[in-house]
Amino acid sequence: MIFFKNVSYQVEIKELFDNINFSIFPNQKIGLVGKNGTGKTTLFNLIQGNLTPDKGDIEIAKNTRIVTVKQEVDDFEAKVIDYVVNGIESLKQLKIKMQDSLATENFVDYSKYHEEYESLGGYAIESQAGKLLSGLGFGVSQLQQKVKELSGGWQIRLNLAQALLQESDILLLDEPTNHLDLDAVLWLEEYLQEYKGSLLLISHDRIFLDNVVKQIFHIDNKNIDTYTGNYSSYEKQSYEQKVLQQKQFEKQQKHIAHLESFVNRFKAKASKAKQAQSRVKMLEKIQRIEAVKSDSEFSFEFKQVKEHLGGTLVSLQNADLGYGTKKILNNVKLNIYNEMRIGLLGLNGAGKSTLIKSLIGDIDILSGKIEKHPNLRVGYFSQHSLDMLDLQASPLLHMQRLDSQVTQEKLRTFLGSFNFVGDKALAKAGTFSGGEKARLALAMIVYQQPNFLLLDEPTNHLDIGVREALTVALQSFQGAIILVSHDRFLLESTVDEYMLVGEGQVKPFDGDMKDYYKYILEVKKTQNDTSNIAGQINEDSKKQNRRLSADKRKQLKPLQDKIKKLEKALEKLQQQDLQMQDALQDQSLYDDKEKLQQTLLEHSNLKAKIEEIELDWFVALEELESISQN
């Protein structure tokens, strides 16, 4: 289906791909992995034809439908459900024609376009769009919102829904789980497992990759290596290859050292000169094996907390939580002790962020009591943490503002553990990617030695290397942790217990991720979210359906057939009228009085017939318009 043959590509002076070869066949599900900057997104652009290779050929089978997620929203005024359906161009154009016909009260054209829209499955597709939006976390009330009313994260979900709705042979997904909460990730995972086309997936979520893909393409050192199996299988195979490579490297180094020693010892001796020269040629011909390099560029840890806090760090007693007069969580009773590790679970909008903001004091509790340890030091990370960075300041300046007493050398050493090395430590944060900003925000939290961490989706934008470093650091953290994350590997590796936020309550959850997914399905079944959303269509479609309900369409069908029949008859009679008028122009006809009289009578009858049919046509048209308007 897609074939890369000896493809090379470079950006400015940086070569990303050197003579790469691979194929993608129907129904393959492939995970594309590699460090940031190795060319994963570039590969997507080459497949889509947005970029042209410097060398080599890219062959794509004719009529292959390639779909990817748009990076930007292109219609802020559209309603959410319309925006998703409008990703299918044929339906979008028909809806425009239907709306234009209604605006000009051209109900005949409207009826024609409506039938075509229905025959293409337009309303069934709207229902399907509703199901997709439900799975991605949209509520019924959001379907009629304008796109411009959604936050950036929700707009990204909207583009994802639009891509999933389109028919495709190859689906290209670049970090689709970013900006999704856990319930949406679980839904998307199941959806992609059932997807019938080929999938090329960039993701740093190892469990998501494990459960979705059957093959891994690893970009490294300007090449693509392919592995059969999921991400865990790839890791095992890759590790075994590296162990073998390191052994071969060490063996080769001993051989090279032996040859070099011989040359150095005997190159000056005439009797051994030939042998020494032979060894030199052998050295020149050796294909050098590289030493295995460490995959991770990140290794950091939370410094040991200054004092071990006994007793309760934070306590909520009979607390109602929410915003202003809007109560979201009722009668919350929660005690946080040192070294507690809690994973917060709950559907989108259930109140997880409300609980966290109440604990850190971002919002006041509505009633009840909150108590905090006097020596509590909170480290709080959310997507808002990235917005709080000074885009004109460098990582080094951010750190100097935190601690002006420490030397620049020590701060740069600390930043190096987050891979802010060399000029990167001095670059403005405004030039950073989302992942780099997240790393800087985490570095600032780590440096301040908190004893209570509240992390709200800390892995958005982070690649696998940073996620693994964060996991290791959290495992050795000596304080308390509350973690909200869609990364199941991070949750399962760092928390000891789960708390469920839902139905206005905060309570212990006794189970694992499989149990939580069952809970999600039960809640959605009870609320009947999917069917409610699937049944919601845009307001224009509602009006159209009211105008053209099943009963009305039954009324319209005979009228439409009658109008078509009358139009055909009228066209035929008008042709006869033209022929008769031509005959009446013939002067010889007037010499035969009897024939002339007969022709004039026939013409008169024809005119009467035309008038009769025209009248029937106008009556039928008025009746059609009347039913359409009512």
N, C-alpha and C positions, 0 to 999 in steps of 0.2 A: 504493500500500500504506500509506504514511504521508504525511500532508499537514499541514504547519504553515501556518496562514493568519493573518497579521497578529498573530503571537504576541509579547507583551511579558511580561517577568518581571524582578522585582528582589528582591534579598536585603537586607532592612532598608532602608538608604537608597541602596544601590548598585544601579543599573539594569544588568542583564547583557544583556538582549535588548530591542530596541525595534522592534516591528512587523516581525518576521522572517518570511520566506516561503521554504519549500523543500519538495521532495518526495523521497521515497525509493521507488524502484520495485523489482520483483522482480529478483534476481540482480545488483544493483548492489554494487560494492565501493568503499567510500568511506573516505578518510582524513580524520579530523577534527583540524585543527591550529589552533594559537593559543597565545598566551602563557599561562602559568599564571595562573589567576584570572579568565580571560575567560568561563568558563562551560561548558567542555567536559563536565565530569561532571554539571553541572546539566542540560544538554541530554539526557543519558542518562536522568536521573531524570524529566524531563518526558515522554520517550517511553514510559517504563515506567509512567507514571501515579503515580509516587511524589510528584510535585509537580504543582500546578495552575497554569496560566498566569494572570497578572493580567488580561490581555486577549487576545483572539483565540481561535482554535479549533485543536485538534489532532485530526485525523481518522485513525483506524487501521482498515483493512479488517477485517471480521468474521473471527474465527477465526485471526487472525495470531498465530503463535507467536513470542514475543520471548524470547530467552534471553540472560542476562548472567552474569558470574562473581560468585559471592557474595563479599562482603568478609571474612566471618568463617567459620570452621569451626563447624558446628552439631552435630557428633556426634564427640566425642573418643574414645569407647570403641569405635567401629566399626573394623573392619579396613580397610586401604587399598582393596582391591578392592571390598569391600561399600559403602564410602562413595561411591565413584564411581557404582556401579550404582544405589544408593539415590536418586540424583538423579532417577531415573524413578519417579514416585510409584506407578504401578500395580504395578511390579515390587517395590517396597519393601513395599507392603501385602500382596502375595501371599507374600513371603518371611516376613513376620511370621506370617501364617496358617499357613504350612507349619511354622514352628518351634513355634508353639502346639499344632498338631495332633500333632507328634512328642512334645512334652512331656506331653500328656495321653493319648498312645498311641492317638489316634483316627486309625487308619491309612486308613480309608476316606476321611475328609476330606482327609488328607494327600495321598493319591493323586490326588484330584480337583484340589487346588490345584497339585500338582506338574505335572499334565497342562496346566493352564491357564498356568502359568509357562513351560512348554516351548513351548506353542502361541504365546505372545507373543514367543518368541525370547529368553527370559531367558538361556539358557546361551550363545547366540550373542552376545548383548549383553555378557555377562561377558568373552567372548573379545575383543570389540571394545574393551572398557574396558582390557584388558591391553595391547593394541596402543597405545592412547593413552598409557597410563602409561609404556610402554617408550619411546615417542617423546619424552616429556617427561623422560626420564632415570631413571625408577624401575627398580631392579633386581628380579630375581625374589624375593630374600629380603625386600624391602620390602613385597610385596603382602600378607603376613600380619601385618605390624606393625600395631599400633593407631595411630590418627591422632595420639593425644596424644604418641607417641614421636617424631614428626617435628618438625623445626625450623619456624619461621615461614615461611621461604622455600619449604620443601617442602610445607607446608600450602596455600600459595598455588597451587603447581603442581597440587595435588590438586583444588582448586576449579575450576581451569582445565580439567582433564581431565573433571570432572563436567559442566561446561557444554558442552564439545565433544561429549560422548556423547549429549546430548539432541537430539531432533529439533527443528529451528527453521526459521522463515522469515526471521527477522532475528537476527543475532548481534551483540551489543554487547560490544566488548572494549576495556577501559581499561588501557593499558600492559601488555599481556600478556607482553612480553619481559622485564619487570623480574623479577629473581630467576631467570632462565633463563641457562644457560651457552650457549656458541656452538652446540654440537651440537643442543641443544634448540630454539634459535632457528631454525636451518636446517630442522629437521624441521617446526616449526610453520608456517614460511613456505610450505613445500611443501603442507602440509595445507590451509591457508587458500586457496591457489591452486586447489585442487580442490573447495573448499566450494561447494555448489550454491545456498545461500540468499543473502540480502542481508547485507552486512557493513558495520558502522560501527565504525571502528578509530581509537582514540586511541593515538598512538605518537610518540615522539621519536627513533625509529631511522629515519633517512632511507632507508637501503638496504632495510630491511624494508618500509617504505611503498612504495618504488619497485617492489618485486617483487610486492606483493600487491594494491594498490588501482589503480583506473582513474579515480578522480575524487577531488578534494580539496574539502572544505568548510573554509573559513578563517574563524574567528571573530575579528572585529576591530571595535572601535568600536561595540559593541552590535549588530552586524549579521553576517550570514553571506554570504560571497561564494563562489560555486561555480566550480570550474575543472575542465575535462576533461583527463584525463591523470594521470600519477603525480606523485610529489612533485617530482622534478626538472623536469618540465614545468610544474608550478605555480610553482616558483621563477622559471623563465624568464619565464612570463606575468606574474607579479607584478612582477618587475623592470622589464619593459617598460611595465607600467601606471604604475609609480612614476616612471619617467623621463618618461613623457608627462605625468603629473600635475604633476611639478616644473616642466616647461616651461610648462604652462598656468598654474601658480601665478605663475611669474616674469613671464609675459606679462601676466597680470591685474594684478599689482602695479604694473607700468609704467603700465597704463591707469588704475588707481586714482590713482596718483601724479600723472598728467597732469590728471585731473579735479579732484583736490584742489588742485593748483597753480592751476588756472583759477579755482576758487571763491575761494581765498585772495587772488588778485590783484585780482579784479573785483567781489567782493561788496559793496564800499563805493561802487562807481561806479554812479550812477543809470542810465547808458546801457547798462550790462552786467548790471544787477540781474536781469532776466528770464532771461538766459542762465545766470547764476551759479546761480539757483534751479533751473533745469532740470538743471544738472549735479549739484546736491545730490540731486534726485529720482533721477537715474540712479545715483548712489552708493548710495542707499538700496535700490534694486532689485537691485543686483548680488548674485548668490549666490557668496559667498566660497569660493574653492578653498583648501584647507589645504595648507601646506607638507608635504613628505614628511618623516616622522619616522624616525629610525634604529630599525631593528627590534631590534637587540641592546642590552640594558641592561648587558652585561658586556664588559669588556675588561681583561684582566690579563696579566701576563707574569712569568716567572721571572727574578728579578734575576740579573745576570751572576755566575757562581760566583766566589768570592773568590780561588781559585787554581786554575790548570789542572793537574789531576793527570796525571802521566805514568805509564806502566807499567800494571800490573794493579790494578783497584779491588777486585775480589773474585775469589778463585780456589778452586774445589773440585777436589780431587785424589783420585781413587779413593774417593769418598765414598759411603757407604751412608746413606740418609736415611729417617726414619720416626719412629715414636712408641714409646718404651719398647723392647719386644722385637719390635714389628711393623715389619718392613722394607718400605718402599713403593717406593723407588728404589735401584737397585744401581749401584755403581761409577761414580758421576757424575763426569765430567771437564768442567769449565766454567770459562772465564776471561772475566771481564767487564772490558772496557777502556773508557776515557773515550769518550763520544759514540757508544757502541754503542746501537742501538735494536732491542730484541728483542720480538717478539710471541710469547707462550707459547700453544701450541695443545695440545689434549688433551681426551679425553672426561671427563665428570664422574667424579671419584674416581680419576683417573689419577695424580694427585700434583702438580698445578700449585701448589696452596696449600702443600703440604709443601715444595716447592723454595723458594718465596718465604720461608716462615717460617724455613727453614734459613739462607738467605742473610742475613736480617736478625738472626738470633740468637734468634728466639722459641723455637726448639727446637734442641737440640744434635744434631750429626750422630752417627750410630751408630758409624761407623768412617771411616777415611781422614783427610783433612786439609782445613781451610779457612783461608785467609789473607785478611786485609783490609788495605787501604791505611790507614796511620795517620791520614790526614786525611779519611777517608771520612765523609761526612754523608748519611745515608739519609733520604729522604722516603717514608714507607710509608702507602698508603691501602688500606683494606679496609672492608667493612661494619661491622667491629668498631670502626673509627674513629668512627663515629656514636655507638656505645654509650659511648665514652670521653668524650664531651662532658659538661660540667657543665650539667645541665638548668636549674639555678638561676642560671647566669651568662649575661651578655649576650655578643654577639660582641666588643664593646669590652673587656670584662673578660677574655675568653679571650686577646685579643691583648696586653693589659697584663701578663698572667701570663707571656707569652712574652718580653716586652721591656718592662721597667719604666722604662727610661731614655728612651724615645721619647715625644714629646708626644702628648697625646690627639688633637690636630688632625691630626697625620701618620697616626696609626693609623686615624682615621675616614676620611681620604682614601683610605687603602689599602683599608679595608673597602668603601668606595663602589664600587671597581672590581668587587666581587662583589655589588653591588646591596644592600648593607646600609647604607642611607642613612636619615637622619632618626631617627625613633623606633625603626626596625628595628635599628639598631646598639646600642640600649639594651634591647631586649626580651629576655626569658629564652629560652634555647635550647629549653626544654621546651615552648614554644608554637609551635615551628617545624614545618613540614612536613618530610618526608623529604628533599625537594630542597634546602630551606634548610639543613638540618643538613649535607648533603653539601657544599654550597658553603662552609660555615663550616670544615669539616674540611679542604677543599682550600686555603682561604685560609691556614690555619695552616701547612700544608705549604709553600706557596709563600713565605710570609714568612721561613721559616727557611733559605732559600737552600741546598737540598740539592744535592749533585753526583751523587747516584744515586737515581733514582726507581723504586720498585716499586709499581705500581698494579694492584690486584686488583678488577676490575669498578668503575671509578670513575664510570661514567655512570648507574648505577642511580639513579632519582629525578630525574636532571637533564633539563631540557627542551632543545630543540634549540639555543636561544640560548647556553646555558652550555656545551653540548657543543662547539659551534663555537668558542667562546672558548677552551675547554680544548685543542682541536685546534691552534689557532693558537699558543697558549702552548707546547705540547709541541714543535711544529715548530721553534721558535727556542731551545728548551732546549739548553744547552751540555754537560750531563752525560750520563750513561748512563741508559737507560730499559729496564725490563722491564715489559711490559704484558699483563695478562689482561683481555679484554673480549669481550662478545658484540656490541659495536657495530663492525661491519665497516668503516664509514666512518672511525672513529677509528683502527682498526688500519692500514688501508690508507694513511691520510694521515700517520701518524707513525712507523711502524716500517720498518726497512730489511731485516730478516731475521726468519725464524720458527724457533722451536725446538719440537719435538714431544715432549710428555711422554706416554709410553704403554708398556705392557708392561714396566714397571719401569726404563725407560731414558729418558734425555734426549739427543736427537740433533737435528741440523739438519733442517729440513723444506724441501725444494726445491719450491716451488709456491705457488699463490695460494689464495683462498678456495674456488674451484671444485674445485681439486685436494684441498683439505682435506675438502670434503663427500664426494667420492668415497672418500676414506680412511675416513670415518665409516661409510659404507654397507658398505664391504668388511669393516671390523672387526665391525660388527653382524651381517653375514651369516655371518661365520666363527664368531662366538660363538653365533649362532642365538638372540640375545636375544629378538627379537620373538616367535618361535614358542614359546620357553620360557615367556615371560610370558603370552602369549595362552592357553597351555594351563593356566596356574595359575588355579584358582578357589578361592574361600574354603573353609575347612575344613568348614563345614556342607554346602556343595554337594558336596564330595568324599564325605562320609558318605552324603548323599542319593543320589549317583550309585552308590556301592557297594551301597546298599540296592536301588536301582532302576536297575540296569545294564540294558543292552539285553535280555539274556536274561531277567532277572527281569520286565521290563516285558512281555515276550512271555508269560510265565507268568501275570502278573496280568491281562492284558487279557481272556482268556476267563472268568476268575473274576469280574471286574468286570461283564462282560456278563451272566453267569449270575445274579449277585446282583440286577442291575437287572430281569432277566426274572422272577425269583422274586418280587421285591417287587411287580411289577405284577400277577402272578397272585394273590399273597396278598391284595393290595388288592381285587381283583375278587371273590375267594371270601369275604372278610370282609363285603363289601357284600351278597352272597347270604345269608350267615349272619344278618345283621341283618334282611333281608327275611323269612327263614324264622322267625326268632324273633317277628317281628310277626304272622306267620300263626298261630303256635302260641298267640298271645294271644286269637285269635278263638274265642269259646265255641261257635259253631255247628259248628266243626270236630269237636268232640267228640261230636256227634250222629251223625256218619258214621264208624263204626268202621273201615271199609275205607280211607277217605281219610286218616283220622288215622294209621293204621298205615303207609301209604305215605309220608306226610309225615315221620313220625319216622324211617323208614328212610333217606330222602333226607338228613335233617338229620344222622343218624349218619355217613353216608358223607361228607357235606360236612366234618364235624368231623375225620374221619380224614384227608381230603385236606389240610385246613388244617395239621394236625399234621405230615403228611408234608412239605409244602412248607416249613414253619417249620424242620423238622429239616435239610432240604437247605440252607436259607438260613444256619442257624447253622454247618453244616459248611463251606460255601463261605467264610463270613466268617472262621472260624478259620484256614482254609488261607491266605486272603489275608493275615491278620495274621502268620501264621507265616513266609510268604515275605518280607513286609516287614521283619520283625524280623531275619531271617537275612540 
